[in-house]
């Protein structure tokens, strides 16, 4: 696979992963996730995949990536497919997002 002009492959630490077993393991969690999503919807919330970079007190940045519970009116809750959204919050407050 090519990405940005360079070859990208499976990281060595994942070379021994059995893809079929991994997918089966994920499928086994579908029912529990469906129940969680239904409960969130009933509560006016949803699940969005977010990446967050937050500076800590020592001026280092802490990165987290994963599913996060958000209100249904959150901009990320309305994203579909490969759509993306970037929002910034500074010491002076939120920066309006471009459409």
C-alpha positions as CSV (number, residue, x, y, z in Angstrom):
1,X,0.0,0.0,0.0
2,X,1.3,3.5,-0.8
3,X,0.7,6.5,1.5
4,X,2.3,9.9,0.9
5,X,4.8,8.4,-1.6
6,X,6.1,5.7,0.8
7,X,5.1,2.1,1.4
8,X,2.9,1.4,4.3
9,X,2.5,-2.2,5.5
10,X,1.3,-4.1,8.6
11,X,3.3,-3.1,11.6
12,X,5.7,-5.9,12.7
13,X,4.0,-6.2,16.1
14,X,0.7,-7.0,14.3
15,X,2.3,-9.5,11.8
16,X,1.2,-12.5,13.9
17,X,-2.4,-11.3,14.3
18,X,-5.0,-13.7,12.9
19,X,-7.3,-11.4,11.0
20,X,-10.2,-13.9,10.9
21,X,-10.1,-14.4,14.6
22,X,-9.9,-10.6,15.2
23,X,-13.0,-10.0,13.1
24,X,-14.9,-12.8,14.8
25,X,-13.9,-11.3,18.1
26,X,-15.3,-7.9,17.1
27,X,-18.5,-9.5,15.7
28,X,-19.0,-11.2,19.1
29,X,-19.3,-7.7,20.6
30,X,-21.9,-6.4,18.2
31,X,-25.0,-7.2,20.4
32,X,-23.5,-5.5,23.4
33,X,-22.6,-2.4,21.4
34,X,-26.1,-2.3,19.9
35,X,-27.6,-2.3,23.4
36,X,-25.2,0.5,24.5
37,X,-26.1,2.6,21.4
38,X,-29.8,2.2,22.1
39,X,-29.4,3.3,25.7
40,X,-27.4,6.3,24.6
41,X,-30.0,7.3,22.0
42,X,-32.7,7.0,24.7
43,X,-30.6,9.4,26.8
44,X,-30.1,11.9,23.8
45,X,-26.5,10.8,23.3
46,X,-24.5,9.0,20.7
47,X,-21.1,7.5,20.2
48,X,-18.5,9.2,18.0
49,X,-14.9,8.3,17.3
50,X,-12.8,11.3,18.4
51,X,-9.2,12.2,18.5
52,X,-8.3,14.7,21.3
53,X,-5.0,16.5,22.0
54,X,-5.0,18.2,25.3
55,X,-2.0,20.0,26.8
56,X,-1.4,19.1,30.4
57,X,0.2,21.3,33.1
58,X,3.7,20.4,32.1
59,X,2.9,21.7,28.5
60,X,3.0,18.2,27.1
61,X,0.2,17.1,24.9
62,X,-1.9,14.1,25.9
63,X,-3.5,12.2,22.9
64,X,-6.5,10.1,23.1
65,X,-8.3,8.4,20.3
66,X,-11.5,6.3,20.5
67,X,-15.2,6.2,20.9
68,X,-16.7,8.9,23.1
69,X,-20.2,9.5,24.3
70,X,-21.5,12.8,23.0
71,X,-24.8,14.7,22.9
72,X,-26.8,14.2,19.7
73,X,-26.4,17.9,18.9
74,X,-22.6,17.7,19.0
75,X,-21.1,18.3,15.6
76,X,-19.3,14.9,15.6
77,X,-22.6,13.1,16.2
78,X,-23.8,14.2,12.8
79,X,-20.8,12.9,10.8
80,X,-21.4,10.1,8.4
81,X,-18.9,7.7,6.7
82,X,-15.5,9.3,6.1
83,X,-16.6,12.8,7.0
84,X,-14.3,14.6,9.4
85,X,-14.7,17.6,11.7
86,X,-12.0,19.7,13.4
87,X,-12.7,21.8,16.4
88,X,-10.3,23.9,18.4
89,X,-10.6,25.2,21.9
90,X,-8.0,27.7,23.1
91,X,-7.4,29.5,26.4
92,X,-9.6,32.3,25.0
93,X,-12.4,29.9,24.2
94,X,-13.7,27.8,21.3
95,X,-12.7,28.6,17.8
96,X,-15.6,28.5,15.3
97,X,-15.3,25.6,12.9
98,X,-15.4,26.1,9.2
99,X,-18.3,24.4,7.4
